[in-house]
């Protein structure tokens, strides 16, 4: 009789892998919890500054930006915990104009010296079905990419508008419906056809010290939200990145879904 003893080893290996994954999940959750505690200190300090500083001072505005960034960081950590614990957070009805206003404050502080960010909100009140912290993080990524594409001083334009069908919506294979298009345009050096073809790949970058995770993380956010990310560029003519997120319709339970 021949005894095949390979199967138990595979099962043991499978158990070992599952145990390692569980240990990683627990460690990620613990680190997230500790980092969240540190952010609570940052939030508390900025709240005190906002309350005590002259509301008409530049320092008050800086404290507000710091407070909002820390609060968004805490929201992103909650998303990380959801991922670690295999939970899907509910979609929110995010006010596009409010998100752009808060994002503009953060992005302007992070832009390279000499680069000006111009923000144009939607002409009418507009809600999109997305996690606000994730949306602001995605747009901040794109704004910083656009700012770094400028060799010297220049402008970066960020605007939001409602679209339905046609153009990028069709090319990206998105379903029928209404979308908010967040466009970020720069007049930098642009991308070569080869670089443009790989621009969404994780870890691909044209920067000497870049990580290559910016656009790929934005694309992942857009896909999870039921939207998409389009990128247009020509060498010498800058680039335009457009993030599409479904317009939100709020149900009777208060939860948001695509309109």
N, C-alpha and C positions, 0 to 999 in steps of 0.2 A: 504494500500500500504506500502511495506517495502522499506525503503531507505537504500541503502548500501553506507555508507560514508567512507569505507576503501580505495577505489581507489584514492580519492583526496589526502589522507595522503601519499600514496605510491608515487604519483607524486611529492608531496611537498618534500618528503624525497629524491627523485631522483634529484630534482632541487638543494636541499641543498648539496647533495654529489657532484654534478657537480660544484657548486659554490666553494666548498672547494678545489676540485681538481684544478680548475682554479686559485684560490688564491695561492695554493702551487706551481703551475707552475710559476706564476708571482714572487713569493718570491725566488724560486730557480734561476730564470733568473736574478733577481736583485743581489742576493748574488754572482752568477757566474760573473756578470759584475764587481762588486766591487773587487772580488778576482783577476780578470783579470787585473784590474788597479794596484793592488799591485804587481802582477807578472811583469807588465811593468816596475815598479821601479827596481825590482831585475834584470830584463834583461838589463835595461839601465846601472845599476851599474857594472854588469859583463862585458858588452861591453866596458865600459871605462877601466876596469882593463885589459882586453885582449889587448886593444890598447896601454896601457901605460907600461905594465910589459915586462920584458925581455923574448923574445920568447923561450929561452933555459932554463928558470927557472921552478922550480916545481910550483911556485905560478901562473905562466901563465897557466900551465896545469890544475890546480885546478879551475882557473877562467873560462877556457873553459868548464870544466865539469859542473860547476854551471850555466853557460850560457845555455848550451844545456838542462840541466834538467829543467830550468825555461821555455825555449821555448817549451819543450815537455809538461810541465804542462799547458801552455797556450793552446796547441793543445787539450789536454784532456778536458779542460774547454769548448772548442768549441764543442767537442763531447757531453758534458753534456747539453749544450744549445740545440743541435740538438735533444737530447732525450726529454728534457723538452718541446720542441716545435713540437715534433712528426715529425721530419725531418730525412731522411735517407741520411747520407753523401755519396758522391761517393767514390768508391774504388780507391786507388792509386796504381801505380806501384812502389813498394818499393824495393830499392836496398838492398839485403840481407847482402852483405859484409859491406856496409856502416852502416847499422843498428847495426850489431854485433860490429863494431868498436866503435861506440858511446855508445852502451849499456855496453861494456866491461869497459869503463872508469867509468861509473856511478856505475856499480855493484862492481868493485874492491874497491871503496871508502866505500861502504855500507856493505861489507862482514865482518863477525866477525874476530877479530885479529887471525892471524895464518892460515887463510884459503886462499888458492891460487886459482884463477880462470884462467883456460886455455881455450882460445877461438880458434876454428878452423873454418875459413870461408869456403864457397864453393870453389871447385877447379876451377870453371869457373864463369864468370859473371852470376848472377841469380837474377831475379825479382820475387816478390810474390805480389799477389793482396790483399793488406791489408793496413789499416791506419797505418802509421809508428809509430805515438805516441802510438797507442793501442798495436802494436806489441812489441815495446820496453818495454812498461809497463807490458805486459804479461810475457815477458822473464825475466824482472827484478824480478817479483814476484817469478818465478820458481827458479831463481838463488839464491835469498835470502832464500827461503825454503831449497834449497840444502845446502847452507852455514850454516844455523842454525841446519841442521841435523848432522853436524860434532861435536862430543863431544869435540874434541880438534883440533889440526891443521890437515890439510889435503888438498886434491884437489877437485875441482869441475870442471867438463869438460862441455863445451858448444860447440856444433858443428852444422853445417847446411849442408844438402845435399839434392839433388833432388831424389825423389822416384816416382814410378808409379805402383799402384796396389799392391796386395798381402799384407801379414802381417797385420799391424795395419790398413792400409787403408781399407782392407776387413772387419776386425773385427769391425771397427768403423762405417761401413756402408756408407763410403764416395763414391761419384760417381766416374766413370772412369775419368782418367785424370792424370795430373802431379802435384805433391805437393812438397813443401819445407818442410823437416822435421828438426825442431830445437830440438835437444836432449840435456837435462841437466842431468848429472849423478853425483851422489855423492857416497861415500863409508861410509855412516853413519850407524846408527843402523837399518835402514829399517823399514818397516811397518808390523804389524801382518796381517793375512788374514782378520780379522774383520775390522781393521782400513783401509786396502786397499779397501775393499768393500764400505766404506763410504767416502773415501777420496775426492770425488767430490761434496759431499753434502755441501750446504751453511751452514755456522756456525759450521761445524764439524772441530775440531782441536785436535791434540795430544800435542800441546804446552801448558804449564801452563798459558801463557799470550797471546795466539793467538786469532785472531778474527774468524778464519775459513772461511775467504772470499777470500783468495789468489787463491787457485786452482779453486774454483767455478767461480771466475771472469775471470780467464784464459780460462776456458771451455766456458763461455758465449762469450768471444771474438772470440774463435776458431769457435764456431757454427755460429756466425754472419758473419764470413769471409768465410764460406763455407768449413771449415776444421774440425778439431777435436783435442782432447787431450787424449793421452794414458799414463797410469802410470803403471810401473812394479816395483815390490819390493819384497824382501824377508828379513825376520828378520835376522840381522847380516850381510847382504850383500848389504846394501844401496838401492838406488832407482834411477830409470831413468824416467823422464817425457819427453814426446815427443809431441811437438806442430806441427800440420800439417796445412799448409796454401797453398791454390792453387797457382801454378806458374802463373805469370801474362803474358797476351798478351795485348799489347797496340793497341787500335783501331785508326782509322784515326782522330777521334775527340780528341785523347789524353787521353781518359779514359781507365782505366785498367779493364780487365775481366779475368776470369779463362781461362787458355790455354787449 
